[in-house]
Amino acid sequence: MIRSVVRGYGAALPKRVVPNRELEGMVATSDEWIVQRTGIRQRYIAGEGETTASLGEQAARAALDRAGLTPDDIDLVLVATSTPDNTFPATAVNIQQRLGMTHGFAFDIQAVCSGFVYAMATADLYIRGGMARRVLVIGAETFSRILDWNDRTTCVLFGDGAGALVLEAAEGEGTVADRGILTAHLRSDGSHKDKLYVDGGPSTTGTVGHLRMEGREVFKHAVGMITDVIEAAFEATGTTADDLDWLVPHQANRRIIDGSAKKLGIPTDKVVVTVDLHGNTSAASIPLALSVALDDGRIKQGDLVMLEAMGGGFTWGAILVRW
C-alpha cells in the first residue's frame, strides 16, 4: 500500500513581532483581555516586501533542505491560502517560479483555516493515485492585509506566516503502524458562510475587503465540528485518544483548543499549542505549530499525530498521520 510520508518540514515568519501591548495604542483593548479570551500574546505582521509567496518560498526551501531534496525532486506544489499575492495566477505557481521549477504542476487550495488539512488530504490522493511521487504542501498567509485595524474583535486575533511539509510516496503494510497519512476526513457546510467571511472580492465589490466574524457563533460550533472529524479518524483506524501521541490543532483560540481536547479525553500535555506565539495564522497555523514541536523534539519519528482545523465556510477536517 502506498502511504504519504513526511520527509521534511519548514517555517517562515515575518521580521516584525507585534505584542498585545502595541495593539493597546491602536484599538480599545488590553493585553489582559486578549490573553484571557484567546491565549494570544503576540503575532508576526508582514512588512514591505514580505508577501504570502515570499514567506511560502522560505518555508518551502527549509522543508526541502531538511528532506535533503531540491525543487527538481518535487512533482506538485500545493499552497493553502486565503490571502494570495494575486487574484491569479495561483500563489503556488508564483512559488514554483521562485523555486526555479519549470516542471510538474502547482495550484492553490482555499478552505481558509482548514486549508492546510485540505491540502494534505489532496496531496495524499495525488500520491496514492500515482500522479505525484513528492509533493510540497505549503500553508501561507498574510491576514494582516485583510484586517480592519479599527475592529478590535478581529484585528487582535490574526497574524502572518508560512509553514511547509514535503510528502513522499512510500510502501506501507496497510496497518496503523505504517508511517505516513493513515486517514483524512473533510467537511464543509455553506449555511454558515456569513459567520466568518471577507466583505469583498473581484466579482462582488471589486475590492479586497476586510475580514468579518461573528465570534460567538464560530466558538459555538467549533468544538462540536472538531470532535466530529477527530472521532471519525479514530473510528476509521481503530484507534483512540489513548493511542495518540500528539494533537496539533489549528491555533485559533486557546479556549477552543482546550475545550476540544477535554471533550475528546486528550490530556493537555499531548496538545501542541503555539497560539500564544503566532496568533491565528489561518492555513499556516498547523505547519507552524508542527515546526515548533519538531524543532524542540516533542514530535519524533513513529509518533501518532492528529491534525485538525476549522475555518470559514464553515470548513473543517482532521488527518491522522504516523510521523
Secondary structure, 3 states (H helix, E strand, C coil): CEEEEEEEEEEECCCEEEEHHHHCCCCCCCHHHHHHHHCCCEEEECCCCCCHHHHHHHHHHHHHHHHCCCHHHCCEEEEECCCCCCCCCCHHHHHHHHCCCCCCEEEEECCHHHHHHHHHHHHHHHHHCCCCCEEEEEEEEEHHHHCCCCCHHHHCCECEEEEEEEEEEEECCCCCCCCEEEEEEEEECHHHHHHEEECCCCCCCCCCCCEEECHHHHHHHHHHHHHHHHHHHHHHHCCCHHHCCEEEECCCCHHHHHHHHHHHCCCHHHECCCHHHHCECHHHHHHHHHHHHHHCCCCCCCCEEEEEEEECCCEEEEEEEEC
